[in-house]
Amino acid sequence: MVCLTVKKQGEFSSALIDSKVGDKLIFEGLYGNFYPGENCGDIVFIAGEIGITPFFSVIKEKISSKPKPKISLLYSNKTVSDIVFFDELNELAKNKGIDKLVYFLTQEKGEHPLVQEYSRIDKDLLKKHLVPLGEKNYYLCGSVQFVNAIWKGLKEIGVPEENIFTESFY
């Protein structure tokens, strides 16, 4: 079974969403190296909006692997209603599949019981939620601006460049 997560934003995603049952779609294989291998150590995923998509599948696979890495997820969105996989992620955190789950909202203030931060992710919040930094691998996915800002923040708090892996979109 193939599952796709698509946010209607551009020409491709609109065409995909507008496709009908029975339409033929052609996909090419996997590309890149944006995947934690076996024995990857502890993993920190930092997602901006739909950047959660590649992480969701990886998290589900890694929680059943041996040895199971310690998994942290920092996930930024504009509002609670924008959070993709909200119920599924909360269930994974409740069952200790995700060891640390931190939601950040940038355009909504409130007192949602599952949201920890109402601001953009910056180096001080990275330090607050990621200490100790240890020998973790950091995977970032989101807009180019989001990924660049998080990469810079991680470097400023002492994360070695070889431990940071990025994927971004426009």
C-alpha positions as a printed NumPy array, in Angstrom:
array([[  0.   ,   0.   ,   0.   ],
       [  1.23 ,   3.482,  -0.834],
       [  0.186,   6.467,   1.288],
       [  0.732,  10.029,   0.133],
       [  0.587,  13.19 ,   2.196],
       [ -0.083,  16.233,   0.041],
       [ -0.749,  19.869,   0.875],
       [ -2.343,  21.738,  -2.016],
       [  0.122,  24.54 ,  -2.627],
       [  1.377,  24.488,  -6.175],
       [  0.825,  23.114,  -9.644],
       [  1.958,  19.541,  -8.925],
       [  0.138,  19.127,  -5.605],
       [ -3.04 ,  20.628,  -7.094],
       [ -2.952,  18.217, -10.034],
       [ -2.354,  15.294,  -7.701],
       [ -5.234,  16.232,  -5.414],
       [ -7.523,  16.812,  -8.4  ],
       [ -6.785,  13.353,  -9.853],
       [ -9.639,  10.847,  -9.86 ],
       [ -9.874,   7.18 ,  -8.948],
       [ -8.651,   5.264, -11.979],
       [ -6.248,   7.98 , -13.168],
       [ -2.792,   6.61 , -13.912],
       [  0.107,   8.155, -12.041],
       [  3.757,   7.453, -12.756],
       [  6.264,   7.674,  -9.915],
       [ 10.008,   7.317, -10.014],
       [ 12.078,   5.793,  -7.213],
       [ 13.464,   7.321,  -4.085],
       [ 16.193,   9.923,  -4.339],
       [ 18.625,  11.492,  -1.915],
       [ 20.078,  10.421,   1.405],
       [ 17.609,  11.976,   3.799],
       [ 17.078,   8.894,   5.928],
       [ 18.654,   7.757,   9.201],
       [ 20.358,   4.412,   8.631],
       [ 20.605,   1.456,  10.972],
       [ 22.324,   2.157,  14.289],
       [ 21.936,   5.879,  13.646],
       [ 21.926,   6.843,  17.308],
       [ 19.405,   9.226,  18.804],
       [ 17.426,  11.281,  16.292],
       [ 15.977,  14.78 ,  16.451],
       [ 13.45 ,  15.669,  13.756],
       [ 12.649,  19.365,  13.326],
       [  9.747,  19.988,  10.955],
       [  8.138,  23.113,   9.608],
       [  4.536,  22.592,   8.507],
       [  4.253,  19.938,   5.761],
       [  7.946,  19.145,   6.353],
       [  6.614,  16.513,   8.757],
       [  5.793,  14.267,   5.793],
       [  9.108,  12.414,   5.388],
       [  9.548,  12.183,   9.146],
       [  6.207,  10.536,   9.883],
       [  7.058,   7.385,   7.939],
       [ 10.591,   7.262,   9.317],
       [  9.362,   7.63 ,  12.9  ],
       [  6.877,   4.795,  12.455],
       [  9.616,   2.573,  11.022],
       [ 12.262,   3.496,  13.614],
       [ 10.065,   2.852,  16.665],
       [  9.935,  -0.823,  15.739],
       [ 13.645,  -1.15 ,  14.896],
       [ 16.281,  -2.788,  17.054],
       [ 17.942,  -0.978,  18.642],
       [ 15.228,   1.691,  18.871],
       [ 16.755,   5.164,  18.81 ],
       [ 15.558,   7.86 ,  21.163],
       [ 13.356,  10.094,  18.989],
       [ 12.599,  13.778,  19.541],
       [ 10.297,  15.842,  17.314],
       [ 10.065,  19.625,  17.277],
       [  7.194,  20.593,  14.976],
       [  6.312,  24.156,  13.954],
       [  3.025,  25.294,  12.406],
       [  1.007,  28.486,  12.153],
       [ -2.079,  27.17 ,  13.984],
       [ -3.277,  23.973,  15.648],
       [ -5.53 ,  23.237,  12.657],
       [ -2.418,  23.233,  10.414],
       [ -0.754,  20.38 ,  12.315],
       [ -0.644,  17.361,  10.005],
       [ -0.793,  13.952,  11.779],
       [ -1.727,  15.688,  15.066],
       [ -3.682,  12.762,  16.55 ],
       [ -1.234,  10.138,  15.272],
       [  1.815,  11.978,  16.647],
       [  0.166,  12.454,  20.027],
       [ -0.618,   8.733,  20.143],
       [  2.994,   7.871,  19.275],
       [  4.223,  10.184,  22.048],
       [  1.751,   8.744,  24.55 ],
       [  2.978,   5.218,  23.759],
       [  6.66 ,   6.298,  23.949],
       [  7.305,   5.846,  20.231],
       [  8.322,   9.501,  20.28 ],
       [ 10.298,  10.262,  23.429],
       [  9.922,  14.048,  23.189],
       [  7.269,  15.912,  21.163],
       [  7.227,  19.72 ,  21.176],
       [  4.704,  21.745,  19.192],
       [  5.417,  25.357,  18.205],
       [  2.699,  27.695,  16.902],
       [  3.653,  30.949,  15.207],
       [  0.312,  32.624,  14.433],
       [ -1.987,  31.436,  17.171],
       [ -1.924,  32.21 ,  20.853],
       [ -3.785,  30.153,  23.336],
       [ -3.624,  27.525,  25.966],
       [ -3.869,  24.278,  24.043],
       [ -2.795,  21.534,  26.471],
       [ -0.513,  19.837,  23.913],
       [  1.231,  22.963,  22.589],
       [  4.382,  23.973,  24.446],
       [  5.57 ,  27.059,  22.557],
       [  3.81 ,  29.971,  20.852],
       [  6.701,  31.36 ,  18.826],
       [  9.15 ,  30.54 ,  16.071],
       [ 11.898,  28.068,  16.86 ],
       [ 15.101,  29.95 ,  17.686],
       [ 18.454,  28.988,  19.197],
       [ 17.267,  29.614,  22.765],
       [ 14.283,  27.302,  22.298],
       [ 16.494,  24.732,  20.578],
       [ 18.765,  24.816,  23.627],
       [ 15.789,  24.595,  25.991],
       [ 14.276,  21.537,  24.314],
       [ 17.379,  19.688,  23.078],
       [ 19.872,  19.799,  25.944],
       [ 21.869,  17.675,  26.292],
       [ 22.894,  17.871,  22.639],
       [ 24.905,  14.648,  22.84 ],
       [ 25.659,  12.482,  19.838],
       [ 22.328,  12.997,  18.122],
       [ 21.567,  13.295,  14.427],
       [ 19.387,  16.254,  13.468],
       [ 17.009,  16.078,  10.495],
       [ 15.412,  19.322,   9.323],
       [ 12.608,  19.647,   6.781],
       [ 10.492,  22.637,   5.824],
       [ 10.707,  25.775,   3.753],
       [ 14.138,  27.009,   2.691],
       [ 13.918,  29.884,   5.188],
       [ 12.857,  27.56 ,   8.026],
       [ 15.614,  25.024,   7.36 ],
       [ 18.289,  27.715,   7.028],
       [ 17.25 ,  29.373,  10.313],
       [ 17.19 ,  26.078,  12.234],
       [ 20.517,  24.948,  10.724],
       [ 22.112,  28.233,  11.811],
       [ 20.603,  27.944,  15.308],
       [ 21.866,  24.381,  15.731],
       [ 25.37 ,  25.409,  14.662],
       [ 25.309,  28.338,  17.117],
       [ 24.469,  26.049,  20.053],
       [ 27.273,  23.66 ,  19.174],
       [ 25.816,  20.922,  16.971],
       [ 28.51 ,  19.662,  14.543],
       [ 27.647,  20.238,  10.889],
       [ 28.142,  16.539,  10.074],
       [ 25.236,  15.728,  12.423],
       [ 22.748,  17.986,  10.583],
       [ 20.8  ,  16.697,   7.569],
       [ 18.437,  18.936,   5.61 ],
       [ 15.659,  18.831,   3.06 ],
       [ 13.808,  21.973,   2.04 ],
       [ 11.155,  23.156,  -0.395],
       [  9.891,  26.454,  -1.772]])
